[in-house]
Amino acid sequence: MHWMTTRFDIDLGTPRIMAIVNVTPDSFSDGGQFDTTASAIRHCEQVLKDGAHILDIGGESTRPGSPAVPLEAELARVLPVVREAVRLGVPVSVDTYKPEVMQAVLDVGADIVNDIWALRRGQALDTVAGHPRCGVCLMHMHRDPQTMQVAPMEGNVTTPVRNFLLERAGALEARGVARARVVLDPGIGFGKTVRQNFELLAHQGVLTELPYPWLVGWSRKSSLGAVTGREEPPQRVVASVAAAVLAVARGARVVRVHDVRETADGLAVWQAMHTASVSG
């Protein structure tokens, strides 16, 4: 299984780590730490040393209640970092829902569009479909970042998430986008209760039956704080690694994380066990 992207065909036979690179002043966990081009690129270089396979650069916080960022501000944050990051020799993803940002970063060589709105805003679908081979990650989100946790989903979530993402992937394929370019994300924490997030993990096998790879992002999420009592996001590293390993064990092919070195260690243990079980 491979993920086709602008410059790379990413082998997903082995689980891949996507490192979060927030070039924002207000992200829920690391806002302001990497909000200059120089500091962001230093962080990119460090997470690659720590074991990351993909860089995911974002210029707008999507934490619950976060305000939208004007287009020009997002471009000013993201474009200089992407221009430098594409020189590092690894796939570069950009976390955005604005079609203008998508086009701008693709024009400077970005490999993947990672969209929390699953290409439902403006001309986003046209932008991705018009590119010859960029990768895309389609995420499920209930409502929007400003209201998603004020009125989260009700009832069972696995089937609605599955059906929504299947429809969005179908919309891309109907526009001629190769299935190999598409990865799906259940949207942990995006308009879902703590119980619903863990329901998605428990029943993740229902999702991975679909003919697409899955990317899952549990890193430092508030649901992990709710079950561990760790109030501050940086205190949730151990829980984040546990969730990432469990997600991979249930079929995820990419995990999106803040703590790359720790996640790489956790996945190394899982990989050793998996290899031994297959060979044995």
C-alpha positions in Angstrom: 0.0 0.0 0.0 1.3 3.4 -1.0 0.2 7.0 -0.6 0.7 8.9 -3.9 1.8 12.5 -3.3 3.4 15.3 -5.3 7.0 14.1 -5.1 6.8 10.8 -3.2 5.0 7.5 -3.2 4.9 6.8 0.6 5.2 3.2 1.5 2.5 2.5 4.1 3.5 -1.1 4.5 5.2 0.2 7.7 3.3 2.7 9.9 4.4 6.2 9.3 4.8 9.1 11.7 3.5 12.5 10.6 5.1 15.3 12.8 3.0 18.3 13.7 4.7 21.6 13.0 2.5 24.4 14.2 3.5 27.8 13.0 0.8 29.5 15.1 0.8 31.6 18.2 -2.2 29.8 19.7 -2.3 26.1 19.1 -3.6 24.1 22.0 -0.4 22.4 22.9 2.6 24.2 21.5 1.4 27.6 20.3 4.1 30.1 19.8 7.0 27.7 20.1 7.7 27.6 16.3 6.1 30.7 15.0 9.1 32.0 13.0 10.4 30.4 9.9 13.8 29.7 11.5 12.4 28.1 14.6 9.9 26.0 12.5 12.6 24.7 10.3 14.8 23.8 13.3 11.9 21.9 14.7 11.4 20.1 11.3 15.1 19.1 11.3 14.8 17.8 14.9 11.7 15.7 14.4 13.2 14.1 11.3 16.2 13.1 13.4 13.7 11.8 16.0 12.1 9.5 13.4 9.4 11.4 11.6 8.5 10.4 8.0 6.2 13.3 7.1 6.1 16.9 8.1 2.6 18.5 8.6 2.8 22.3 8.7 -0.2 24.3 9.9 -0.8 28.1 10.2 -4.2 28.1 11.9 -5.2 26.6 15.2 -8.2 24.4 15.0 -8.6 23.8 18.8 -12.2 24.0 20.1 -13.3 27.6 20.1 -10.4 28.9 18.0 -11.2 31.9 15.7 -10.6 31.7 12.0 -7.3 33.2 10.7 -7.4 35.7 7.8 -6.1 34.3 4.5 -3.2 36.7 4.3 -2.0 35.9 7.8 -2.1 32.2 7.2 -0.2 32.5 3.9 2.4 34.7 5.7 2.9 32.0 8.4 3.0 29.0 6.2 4.5 29.8 2.8 8.1 30.7 4.0 8.2 27.5 6.1 7.0 25.3 3.2 9.5 26.8 0.8 12.3 25.7 3.2 10.7 22.4 4.3 10.4 21.0 0.8 14.2 21.1 0.6 14.5 18.6 3.5 13.9 15.5 1.3 10.7 14.2 2.9 7.0 14.6 2.2 5.6 17.9 3.3 1.9 18.2 4.2 0.0 21.4 4.9 -2.9 21.5 7.3 -5.3 24.0 5.8 -8.9 24.2 4.6 -8.5 27.3 2.5 -8.3 26.6 -1.3 -6.1 29.7 -1.8 -3.5 28.3 0.7 -3.7 24.9 -0.8 -2.9 26.3 -4.3 -0.1 28.5 -3.0 1.7 25.6 -1.1 1.2 23.2 -4.0 2.8 25.8 -6.3 5.9 25.8 -4.1 6.1 22.0 -4.0 4.1 20.7 -1.0 3.2 17.1 -1.3 -0.1 16.7 0.7 -3.2 18.7 1.5 -4.5 17.8 5.0 -8.0 19.3 5.3 -10.2 19.2 8.5 -13.2 20.2 6.3 -12.6 17.3 3.8 -12.6 19.7 0.8 -16.0 21.3 1.6 -14.9 24.9 1.6 -14.9 27.1 -1.5 -13.0 25.6 -4.4 -10.9 23.2 -2.3 -12.2 20.1 -4.2 -11.3 21.8 -7.5 -7.9 22.7 -6.3 -6.9 19.2 -5.3 -8.6 17.6 -8.3 -6.8 20.0 -10.6 -3.4 18.9 -9.3 -1.8 15.9 -11.2 -0.8 13.9 -8.1 -0.8 15.7 -4.7 -1.9 13.5 -1.8 -4.9 14.5 0.3 -6.1 13.6 3.8 -9.9 14.0 4.3 -11.0 14.4 7.9 -14.3 14.1 9.6 -15.4 17.1 11.7 -18.8 17.7 13.2 -19.9 21.4 12.9 -16.8 23.8 13.0 -13.9 24.6 15.3 -15.9 27.4 17.0 -18.9 25.2 17.9 -17.9 21.6 17.6 -17.5 20.9 21.3 -20.4 23.2 22.3 -22.8 20.8 20.6 -20.9 17.5 19.8 -22.3 14.6 17.9 -24.9 12.4 19.5 -25.2 8.6 19.6 -23.1 6.1 17.6 -20.3 7.8 15.7 -18.5 5.0 13.8 -21.1 4.6 11.0 -21.7 8.3 10.4 -17.9 9.0 10.3 -17.4 6.0 7.9 -20.2 7.1 5.6 -19.2 10.7 5.5 -15.6 10.0 4.6 -16.6 7.4 2.0 -18.8 10.1 0.4 -16.0 12.7 0.4 -13.5 10.2 -1.1 -16.1 9.3 -3.7 -16.5 13.0 -4.7 -12.7 13.1 -5.3 -12.7 9.9 -7.3 -15.6 11.2 -9.4 -13.3 14.1 -10.4 -10.7 11.7 -11.6 -8.5 11.7 -8.5 -6.7 8.3 -8.1 -7.7 6.4 -5.0 -4.0 6.0 -4.2 -3.8 9.8 -3.4 -6.5 9.6 -0.7 -6.1 9.0 3.0 -8.9 9.3 5.6 -8.9 10.6 9.2 -11.8 10.0 11.7 -11.2 13.4 13.4 -10.5 12.4 17.0 -11.7 15.3 19.1 -13.5 17.2 16.4 -17.0 17.5 17.6 -17.1 14.2 19.5 -17.4 13.3 23.2 -14.7 11.5 25.1 -16.7 8.3 24.9 -17.2 8.7 21.2 -13.5 9.2 20.6 -12.8 6.0 22.3 -15.6 4.3 20.5 -13.8 5.2 17.2 -10.7 3.6 18.5 -12.4 0.5 19.8 -14.3 0.0 16.5 -11.5 1.3 14.2 -11.6 -2.0 12.3 -14.9 -1.0 10.8 -13.2 2.0 9.3 -10.1 0.3 8.1 -12.2 -2.2 6.1 -12.7 0.6 3.6 -10.2 0.6 0.6 -8.2 3.6 1.9 -5.4 4.0 4.4 -6.2 5.8 7.6 -4.4 8.6 9.4 -5.2 9.0 13.1 -4.3 11.9 15.4 -4.7 11.4 19.2 -1.7 13.4 20.2 -2.2 15.2 23.5 -5.9 15.5 22.9 -8.3 16.4 25.7 -9.9 13.0 25.7 -6.6 11.6 26.9 -6.5 14.2 29.7 -10.0 13.2 30.6 -9.1 9.6 31.3 -5.7 10.2 32.8 -6.3 13.3 34.8 -3.5 15.1 33.0 -4.8 18.6 32.6 -1.9 20.1 30.6 -1.4 18.8 27.0 2.4 18.3 27.4 1.7 16.0 30.3 -0.1 13.6 28.0 2.9 12.2 26.2 2.6 8.6 27.6 -1.1 8.5 26.9 -0.5 9.8 23.4 2.0 7.1 22.6 -0.4 4.4 23.9 -3.2 5.7 21.8 -0.9 5.9 18.7 0.2 2.3 19.2 -3.4 1.1 19.7 -4.5 2.9 16.6 -1.7 1.3 14.5 -2.6 -2.1 16.0 -6.1 -1.5 14.8 -5.0 -0.7 11.2 -4.0 3.0 11.1 -1.1 3.5 8.6 -0.2 7.1 9.7 -0.2 8.7 13.1 0.0 12.4 13.5 1.9 13.4 16.6 3.7 16.1 18.6 6.1 13.7 20.4 8.0 12.0 17.6 10.8 10.3 19.4 8.6 8.7 22.0 6.1 7.6 19.4 8.8 6.0 17.3 10.0 4.1 20.4 6.4 2.9 21.0 5.9 1.8 17.4 9.3 0.0 17.4 8.1 -2.2 20.3 4.8 -2.9 18.4 6.7 -3.6 15.2 9.0 -6.1 16.9 6.0 -7.9 18.4 4.2 -7.8 15.1 7.2 -9.2 13.2 7.7 -12.0 15.7 4.1 -13.0 15.6 4.1 -13.2 11.8 7.4 -15.1 11.6 6.4 -17.4 14.4 
